[in-house]
Every structure is written in C-alpha cells, then in structure tokens.
Amino acid sequence: MMRSRIVPVALLCACLAGLAACSDKDTASAAPVAGATSAAPSASVVAAAPSASVAAGGKVTGDKELCDTVSKAGSAMKEGIMTAQKQDGHVEVTDARHSFVTFHNTINEALAFTEATDVTVAARAIADEVGKAATAADPISAAAGAGFDQLSSKLTTACKAAGVTVNF
C-alpha cells in the first residue's frame, strides 16, 4: 500500500506559495535556471564582490536583485513540483530532485558575485536546505520537514530591510 503523499506536497506547496509573491514588481517571466547536472549540491562560499548591482555577464550582486532572483527561482521550483504532481498527490523523486537542484544551482550562481549581507545569508540557508532535500531519498518529505517557515521569515525580513517587499 502506498502512503499518501498529499500532505507533504501540500505543505511544501503552501510554503512555496508565498515564494511567488517575493518580487517587488509584477513579472511574468521566470528566472533563467542553470542546468541541473548533479543531484548533490556543492557547498560553495559566498564570494565578496564590488557593490555594483550587476557584475559582468549579468550576474546578480545586489540584495534587491538577489531577492528578485530567489523569488523567480522559487516560483519556477513550485511550478515544476506542481506540474510533476500526479493526480493522487505523488511527485516522482526524479522530478522533485530536478526542481530542487535547479533552484539550488540558480541561487548558488546568483550568490557567486554577492557581498555577505543578511539577504545573502538567508538565501544561502534556503538554498542549502533545498539542496539537502534534493539529495534525500524522499525529497518532498525532506523539504516539508526542513523548517522553511523560519528560513523564509528570515529572508522576508532581510529583503524588506533591503527595500524589497516579499512574502516568502
């Protein structure tokens, strides 16, 4: 007998629902996502960079841009999970893993050129938890129990302090 997966998926979707409202402006496009080539995320360190808002190559370097990138990547992750969800609420491990790894890689790429701030610390914490969930045998259950409420509250507060109203 297969156990019901509706509750963990519903909890994850509820946590990620606020992610769609993370932007300070209405945008219909999703953030470009890096290809997910591995299921195991790397533990890269936030590199210090000049305080310009966009570095060479269009990389995110400011808190406002990072908040927007996290919002878009979160929306894309949520859409990927919802699209992959079966009628009975089940999401295949490979589909969940792909969505989580894509989110993790997108945020890591955005963090590569950022200064250490409250926003980058909060974004890193969320990306790391999503990365850990991606490597779990049951990514959806791992994400549902990861404490995203507390992490999202920290990101929401940090983005608000940076001048971006988000409801992560």
N, C-alpha and C positions, 0 to 999 in steps of 0.2 A: 504494500500500500504506500502510495506516495504522499508525503505530508504536504499540507497546504503551504504554499509559498506566497499567498496573497498578503498576509500581514507584513512580512519583512519588505516586500516590494512596495506595499502601500506606505510603510514608514519611511523608506528611502525616498520614494516619490514626494512624500509630504515635506521631508527635509530639503529636497532639491527644488520643490515648487517655488520657494522663496528666492531661489537662485536666479530664476528667470527675471525677477524684478530688481536685480542687482545694479542695473545701469542707471545713470542719472539722466539718460535720454532714451527715447524710444528708437530702437534699431531692429530691423527685421533680419539682418544678416547674422550668421553665426561666425564665431572666430575661426580663423584658419587653424586647423589642428594638425599637429605633427603626426607622421605615420607611426603606428604602434608596431615596433619590430620585436619587442620583447615583453614578456609578461612581468618580469621583475624590474621594478623601477630603480633607477640609480639614486644614490643619496648624495646629490651634488650640493655644494655650498653656495650660498648667495654671494655673488661677487660684487664688490663695490664698483660703482661707475660714476661718471660725471652726473650732475643733477639735471641734465637736459631731459626733455620729456620723451624724445625718441632718438635712439642711437642709430648709427649707420646700419643700413639693412632693415630699417623699420622695426627694430626691437623695442619692446616696452621698457621704459626706465623710470617712469614716474608713478606715484601712488594712484592718481586718478586713472591713468591708462591701465594699471595693473587691476584695479577694481573692475574696470570695464572688461578686461580680458578674462578675469575669473568668472564674471557674470556670463559672458558669451560661452566660455568653455563649459560652464556648469549647465547652461541651457542645452548645449549640444549633447552633453552626457545624459541629461534627463531624457531628451528626445530619443537618444539611442536605446536607453533602457525601456522606455515606453513603447518604442517601435518593436523591440525584440520580445516584449512580454506576450506570452501565449494567452489564449482565452481563459485558461484556468489560473492565470496569475504567475505562472512559472516563467523564468528567464533562464535561458541556457547559459551555462558557466562561461562558454567562449564569448557569447555576446556581451555579458556583463563585464567580463575581463577586458574585452576590447574597448568598451566605453570608458571604463575606469583608467586603463593605461593611456588612452588618448587624452583624457582630462589631465592626468598626472604629467604626461610629457609636454602638453601645452603650457601648463603652469610652470613647469621647470624651465622651459625655454624662455618664458616671459621673465622669470626671476633671474636669468643668467646675467642681465645687464642692469640690475636694480641695486640701489643702496639698501642697507639694512634699516628698515623702518617698522613701525607697528603693523602696517599693511603687509609688508613682505613676510614678516614673521607669521602672521595669521594665515596668509595664503600658503606659505610653506607647510604649516601644520595641517591644513586641509588637504593639500596635495599629497603629503606623506601618508595621511590616513587612507585616502583613496587608493594610493599605491599599495599599501599594506592589504587592503581589502581585495585588490586585484590579484594578489598572489595567494589568497586563501582558497581552500577547496570549495567553499561556498561564498563567492564574493558578495552576493546580495545580503546574506545574513551577517557577514562580517561588517559590511558597511552600515547596516541597520543598528548594530551594536557598538559603533565606533565613537559615539559621543559627539555627533555632528552638531547637536544643539548648542553646546558650549563653544565649539570651534567657530560655528557660523556667527554666534553672538559676538565673539571677539573680532571677526572680520567685519561685521556690520558696524561695530563701534569704531574700528580703525578707519574704515572707508568714510564714515561720517565725519571723523576728525580731519580727514584729508579733503573734505568738501564734496564728497560723493554720497548721495543718499542711496543706500542699498538695503534690501531686506533679504539677507542671505539666509 
